Amino acid sequence: MKSSSFESSSSLSLKSASDVQLTSIIDGNSQEADIGTVPSKQLLRKVAAIAYLCGVSVTSSATNGLIVIGLPQLTEDLRLPPSLAFWPSSVQGLATASTLLLTGAIADVAGPRPVNLLGCMLNCIFMLTCGLVKSGEELVILRALQGVATALHLSSSVALVTQVQPQGRGRNLSFACLGLSQLLGFSASLVVGGILIDTLGWRSGWYLCGGLTLLLLAIGWWALPRTSCLSASRKALQSLQVRVDWIGAFLASASMSLLTYFLGFVAVYPSPSVYLLTRKQRHKH
């Protein structure tokens, strides 16, 4: 009897030991699987975030190419006066350069993620609306608003790249792709825009850019790094009133806009004094 009880107890101990080893092996395999899946998800988010930032730059630059390649058709359909012939192509860059200081200050306080997503959403809206314009004045106004949306995107893209990519080769490659995307968007739009104008009309290019930007907005909403907590974002929004020099930023933006507008206005409508000075110089020679 003693030997049978001893054998049963030893068999039970062996079974328990084997069960412990089996569970430890299963736990180890599951931990290795979890460790393997986490870096893959992080890598996918990083790639998607960089692709989103570059994609928005591509579509934003593509609209400049659509204006350049479709300017003869635009002036005919929208009846653009000679004084506004080049404003649709230049007003976006003017608005972007004038508001870049202000949007950068807002991105530093409120965080780059909401500012960038807001710029992407506004870009999508203004691109689609540019395809529905009926006059040249409407196109110029929408292009100026699109320039402000582009400033929101550009001012926060650099901060997002530094958050997504650690310092090293990956970050340098991301910055290179971000700069290259603007050239690729403009160059590709010259070819694709010319084909669309000859087949479907100049409005189809704007619808295409707006649809792609809407798709990129969904990707950016998922891929961009989020803020730590909701209270921090609320404090950031409250500190916008104190930490941003609104008066100085608005004065700098207004001075840049007025100076560029004055130079463009003088080039089209020279003042009588400038005309007389140039005429006197010609008579002297």
SULCOR-V430281 format. One record per helix or strand of 2 or more residues. SS is the DSSP state (a for helix, b for strand). FROM is the first residue (numbers start at 1). TO is the last residue. If there is no record, write none. Layout:
# SULCOR-V430281
<<SS	FROM	TO> <SS	FROM	TO>>
This chain:
# SULCOR-V430281
<<a	2	69> <a	71	77> <a	82	84> <a	87	110> <a	112	130> <a	136	164> <a	169	199> <a	203	223> <a	230	238> <a	240	243> <a	246	268> <a	272	284>>
